[in-house]
Amino acid sequence: MSVPDWPVTRGHGLLEGFLARQRARRANSLIPAVLRTGRILDLGCGSYPTFLLNTKFAERYGVDRVTLPTLNVQNLKLIAHDVSDRSPLPFRDDFFDVVTMLAVFEHLESGPLSSLLIEIRRVLRPGGIYVMTTPLRWTEGILKAMSRLGLVSHEEIGEHEAQYTSNDVAALLAVAGFHSSLIRRGTFELGVNLWAVAQKES
């Protein structure tokens, strides 16, 4: 699956496009084909929805608080919504087969994050999955050094609200209502980033 280059804009480090493509590839590899006949929601899709443009689903939705582009792309709908204000997601219960949140977890304060995870479970259909990625806690110093070198966005690293271990993420998902037996975790990019998949019980 080909992912286009990240558009060149101010505030993006030299590695931003590469990292976005790596997250997109990992997320796509975690989504089974059987779910792709339904709907996907990407939370924090960004001003350029790299992942959504390169994943195959019957219907694709993106949500972000930033100004979203008008794209003439079939079966793609982008919605302005701030997930950090604890307001409900603008979708009915059991609406999505997959919800993704790539490199967004670390940008939310604990209260809004907990509320959002409950909302994610609400909008997932039974058997649907939530897929997330986040840098592991031990990488904080490395990311700050990379931002000073211009390899990653200084602004983005500065907006990190918290860092997590694998167990932290699993615990937050369990509190949100995902059964611990239906949560899988792993790492990628040489152990720098964590992925987790949580399935809503059928």
N, C-alpha and C positions, 0 to 999 in steps of 0.2 A: 504494500500500500504506500503510495508516494505522498509525502508531506511536503508542501512548498516551503520555500525559504520564508523566515520571519521577515515582515516588512521592515525596512530600515527607518527607524524613527528615533527621536531623541529619548534618552533615558534607558535604552536597551544596551546591555553589555555585549561584548564580542561573541559570547557563547550563548546568548539568549535563544537564538534560533535553533541551535543544536540541542539545547536542553529541552526546548518545547517539542522538538521532533522525537526525542528520546521518551518523553512522558507520553506522547501520543501513541508511539509504537507499543510501549508497555501496556497502556490502558487497552488498546485494541486487542492485544494478545490475551488479555484476561476476560474478554467478553465472548461468550459462546455464540456460535452461529444461530442457534435456536431462538435467541432473544432479538436478533436483528430484524425480524419481521415486525417488530413493535416500535415503541417510542423510546428515545433517549433524551435526557436532560443533562447538559453540561453547566454546572454552577461555577461562576467565575470564568466564563468563556473568554473574556478579554476583548479588547477593541478589534482584534483580528482573530476569529474563532478557528485557529489552526486545527485543533482536534476534530471539531464538528465537520469541517470541510473535508476531512479525510477519514471519516468513519461511515460505514454503510448501515443505514437504518431506514425503515419505512418513513419515519418522521423524526426530525431532529429539532431540538429546542436548546437555546442558549440563554443564560441569564447573567447579567453583570450590572454593576452600578455605574460603569463608565459609559461614555457615549458610544453607542453601537452603530456599526455601519449599516447602510442599506444594501443588501446583497441580493441580486436576482438569482437565487439558487433554489432549485426545486426541493420541496419538503424541508426547508430550513426556516425557523422562526426565531428571531432574537428579541428578547424582552428586557427592558431596563427595570431592574429591581435590586435593592440593596439588601443583601442577605445578612448584613451586620446589625440591622436595627430590630431584629427579633420578630418582624412581621411575618405572617404566614406566606408560604410560597403560593403564587397565584395559579394553583392547579388543584383539581379535585383529588380525592382519595384514590389510591390504586391506579393512577394514570400512566405511570411510566414502567417500562420493563427494565431500564437501566438509568441510574443517576451517577454521573461522574463529577469529581472535584479534584482537579489536578493542580498541585502546588497552590492550594487555597487554604487548606487546613491551618497552616502556620500564620496566616494573616488575620485570623479572627480571635477576638478575646474569648475567654472561657465561657462566659454566659451566653453570648450570641451563638457560639459554636455548638453548645449543648442544645439550644433551642432549634438550631438548624438541623442537627442530626435527627431529632425527633420528627421534624417536618419531612426530611428525606424519607424516613421510614414510612410516614403517612402516605406520601405520593407514589411510593413503589407498590406495584401490584404484588400479590402473594407469589413467591418464587422469583421475583425480580432481584437485581443486585445493585449494590452501591460500590463504586470503585473510586479509591482515593490514592493520592501520592503526597508525600511530604518529605523534606529533608530530615534525616535522623538527628537527634539532639547533639551528638558528638561533632557534627559538621559545622556548628555555629561559627567557630573561629576561622575555619577554612573559607566559609562563604564570605565573611567580613574581609578577609585578606583578598579574595578574588574580586570583591567589589572595589577595593582600593586600587586594584590593578586594571579596573575597567573591563574585567571579563564577564561580570554579571552586574545587573543594575544596582547601583548604590541605593537608589530610592526604594527599590523593591525589598532589598535586604533590610533596610532601615524600618520597613513597615511590618517586619515579623513581630508578632505578638507573643509567640511561645514556640518552644521546640519540644519534640516528643520522642519517646522511645516506642518500640513496637508494642510493648505491654500497655503504655499509656493510651495508645490509639485503640487497642482492643477493649480496654476498660471503658473508654468513652462510648464506643459503639454498643457495648453491653448495657450501659446505663440508658442509652437511647432506645433500647428495646430489641436490639438484634441478639439472637441467641448465640452464646459463645461457641457452640458446636458448628455454627454456620458462618464463622469468621475465619478467613485465611489471610496470612501475612507473608511478606517476603521482602527482599531488597533488590535493587538494581543499580547500575552505574557504580560498580565496585563497592557496593555497600553504603554509598552516600545517601541514597534515597530509599524510602520505605514505600511499599504498596500494600494496600489492604482491600479485600473484597468481603463484603458482608451481604448475605442473602436474607431476604425477608421470608419468614417461614410460610409454607404453603397452607 
